[in-house]
Amino acid sequence: MKLSAFPVRALALLLGCLMWISAHAQSKPVGEITVGMSIPSLQWVFYLMVRDGVTQQANALGIKNVLVADAQADPARQVSQIQDMLSKGIDVLLYTATGSAASAVPVRLARQQGVPVICIDNFPKNVECDAYIATDNLAAAGELARQMIKLTGGTAEIGLLQGTLGDSTEVARAQGLDAVLKDAPGMKIVDRKPTDWLQDNGFKVAQDMLQKNPGINVFIGRSDAPALGAAQAVKVANIDHKVWVFGYDGLPSALEAIRDGKMDMTITQQAVEMGRTALRTALDLQQGKPVAKTQLLPAFVTTRDNVATFLEQHP
């Protein structure tokens, strides 16, 4: 059956009105908004700092309802928790994917309900978030490489402690580091292994690397936790030469290790500000305001010379 021109125009007008009503019905006074936040693990200090930034910003804006779900490093648990939060009527979702397995599912579930999704730090595959908040990992990892070359004199045998292979964070930091090291032929990566971002794994992997390659004089941790593990492995090995240890994150324990001479350098991310930025962006989206889809925060090279500043107040 062929529809006449008038009913088609009327139908289009009706659909447009319904879309307008739906969009405006979602807008609430800021104080009445319910925020859902899903993080990989409350055992990881970095995500505690991001959470603290969210709660600080929520308190400043008068938002009383912030639901925080701890996935305990379990992707299936994370999906279930987000389904539960959506059933409770959250208005925005702050989301850090736990690994890559099923990481796109929560974004699709939220979008089906018209809930804006702000992805933080580690991004899901095969799906578009409404906004992305992260450190500029390419630039920061490149600067780490340049500082490492400077400190070591441009000659080193490197043990590389990777995070979780395939994570967007691991990929970006690898690209940033490799782009600089390719022009430094004296800096040789003699071994590389994943640690899944864990300190215990960093210790075990670094011990194994030292046994196989006793000439290693640099350990690079894709994050501070495995770097701290490597520092401990160096200590117990009683090595007769200087071994530089570099991390990434700016965790309080790593900052203390730098202060005490157990690590040499890290990249301090703005973890607290990342949380504040994510919540502000979520509210703008929920209120129908335009936002920058990708927001990359700068990070800071941190050595013994400036570590006291970050220990006093983490950005």
N, C-alpha and C positions, 0 to 999 in steps of 0.2 A: 504493500500500500504506500502511495506517495503522499508525504505530508505537504500541506500547503505552506506558503511562505510565512503567513501570519503565525500559525502555531509554532513553527520553528523559531521565529524571532521571540515569541513569548516564552518558549521553553528556555532559550538562551538567557533571556532577561531574568527568569526565575532562578536559574542556576547561578547567575552572577550575584543575585541578591542573597541566596543561601550561602555562597562562599563568603560574601562580605559579612553576613551575620555571624558565621562560624568564626571568622578571623577575629572579629571584635568581641565575640563572647569569650574568647580565650584570654583576653586582656583583663588583668585583675589589678587592684591596688597592690603595690609592691609588698606591703606588709602581710598580705593574705596569700602570697605565692608559696607553694610547697616545692622545695628543691629536693631532687633525688641525686645522690652521688654514689657511684660504684667504683671502687678501687681494688686493685689486685690483692693487696694484703696490708693489714694494719701492722704487720710485723716489719714492714719495710719503712724505715724512718723518712725517706723522701716523700712517700705518700701521706705520712702523718703531717708533714709540713705543708703539703698542698692542701690537705683537709683543714689545717689551721687557718690558712689563708682564706678559704671559703667561709669558715665560721666567723672569722674576724669581719669580713665584708658583710656577711649576713647580719651580724649584730649592729654594724654601723648603719645598715639600711632598714633596720627594724624587722627583718625576716625571722620569724620564730620557728618555722617548720623546715628543718634540714634533715633529711633521712640519709644516713651513711651506711652503705652495705659493704662488708668485708668479704671478698670472694675467696679468701684463703688460698689464692693461687690455683683455683679450680674453675676452668671455663664454664663447665656445666652448672656449677653453683652460681656463677655470676649471671648467667642467663635466667635462671630461676629467680634469683633475687630481684633482677630488674623487672621481670614479669610481675612479681609481687608489688613492687613500688608503683608500677603503672596501674595495677588494679586499685591501688589506694588513691590514685588521682594526682600524681605529681604533675607539676606544670612545666618543669624543665628537667633535663637529665645531664649531669656532668659525668663523663664516662672515660675511664682508662681501661683499655682492653687487657684482659689477662691472657697473654700469649696470642696466638693467631687462630687457634681452634674455635670455631663458632663465633669469632669476634664481631662479625657483621650482623648477627642475629639481633642483639639488643637495639642497634640503630634502626633496623627495619621495624621492629616491634614498636618502638617509640614513635617513629614517623607515621605508622598506621593510625596512631591516636592523636596525631597533630602536636606531639611534644617535641620541642626543639632539643637537639643533641649537640652538646659541646664536648668534643674529644680532647683529652688532655694527655700530653707527653707521648704516649704510645698509641698509634692510630690503627684502627681495624682495617682489614683488607677487603677489597671488592665491594665497598659501600662508601657513600659520601656522607660525612657529618655536616651539620649546619655551620659549624665553625671549628677551627683547630687552634689549640693553644699549646705552645711548646717552646723550648729553648732553640735558638738557632744552632743546632748541633753541627751542621756543616762548618760554619765559621768557627765555632768554639773548638771543635776537634782539630781543625787546621791550625789554630793558634797554639793548642797544646803541642802539636808536632813541631812547630817552629821554636817554641820555648825549649822543648826537649833537645832539639838539634843544638841550640845555643849552649845549653848546660853541659851536654856531653861532648862538645867539641866536634860534633858531626860524625862520630864513629861509635857504633854500638851494636851489640848482639841483643836482640829484643825478644822477650817472651810476651806474647799478646794474650791477655785474658779477655775473651769475648763475653758478651752477655748471652742472650738467647738468640740463636740464629733465626733470621727472618723477621724479627721485631723491627718495626720502623725506626726505633731509636738506635738499635744496633747497626742497621743499614746506613743511616745518616752519619753516625760517628765514624764508621768504617770509611765512608766516602771522603769525609773531611780529612781524616788522618792520611789515607792513602794518596790523596791528591798532592799533599806536601812531601811525603816521603819518597815519592817516585823521582823527585829531583834531588834526593840526598842519597847517593849510592853507598855511602859509608854506614847508613842506618839499615841494618839487615834484620828482618823478622825471621828468626830461626825456628820459631814454633808458635803455633796459635791454637787455642782450644776454647770451646764454650764453657761458661761457668753458670749460666742461668742467673747471673747477677748475685750469686750467693758467696758469702765470705768463706764458709767451709770449703766450698768447691774451689775457690781461688787458692786457698792454702794447699789443697791436695794437688791441683793442677800445677801450681808453681813448684812444689816439691818434685813432681815428676819431671818437669822441664829442666830443673837444675841438675837432676841426676843424669839426664840425657845430654844436656848441653851446659857443662859447668862454667863455660865462658860467658854465659848470659850476664850482662851488666845493666840491663834495663828491663823492668816489668811495667807494662801498661795495662791498667784495668779499665775496661769500658765503663765501669762504674767504681765507686769507692769501695764497695763491699769486697769484691774480689781483689782489689788492690791492697786492702788491709790484710786479707789472707796471704797475699804474696809477701807483704812486709814481715809477717810472722814466719813464713817459710824461710825467708832470708836470714832472719834472726837465729832460728834453730839450726840452720845449716853451717853456721860458723865460716862463712865464705871469706877468703883472704883478699878480696878486692871490693871496691865500691860497687854497690848495686842500687841504681836509681829506681824509685818506685813512684809512678804517676797514676793518679786516679781521675775520677770525673763524677761530679755531683755536688761536692761541698757539704757532705754529711757532717754533723758535729763530731762524730768519732774520728773522721778523717782529718778534720781541721785540728783537732787535738793532737793527732799523730804527726801532722806537719809541724805544729808548735813544738812538739817534743823530739823532733828529728827522726821519727820513724818512717815518715813518708816525705817526699820532696816537693810534690806539687799536685794540685787538683784543679779542676774547673768548677767553680761555684755557680750553680744554677740559682735562679730566683724562684725557688720552690714556693715560698709563701706568696709572692706576687703572682705566680702562675695561678694559684687558687683564687686570689682576689680578681684577677683578670677574667678567669673563666666564669665566675658568678656574674660579674658586670656584663659580660657578653651575653650570657644566658638571659638575663633580665631584659636587655635591649631586644633580643630576638623575640622573647615572649610578648613584649610590648609593641612589636611590629616596627622597631627602629632598624635602620641599616647598620650592618657591622662588617668589619674586614673579615673575610672568611678564614684567612691564615694569619695568625699573630705570633711572630717569633720574638722571643725575649733574648736580649744579650746575656752572656755569662762572663765570669771574671776569672782570669788566671790568678791562682792563689798559691803563694809560697810563704816561707817563714817570715818574709819581710812585711807582708800585709795581712797575715792570717788573723791577727788580733782583732782587726776590724770586723771580720765575718763571724768570729766567735762571740763578739759583743752583741751584734745584731745581724741575724741571717736575713738576706734580702728576700 
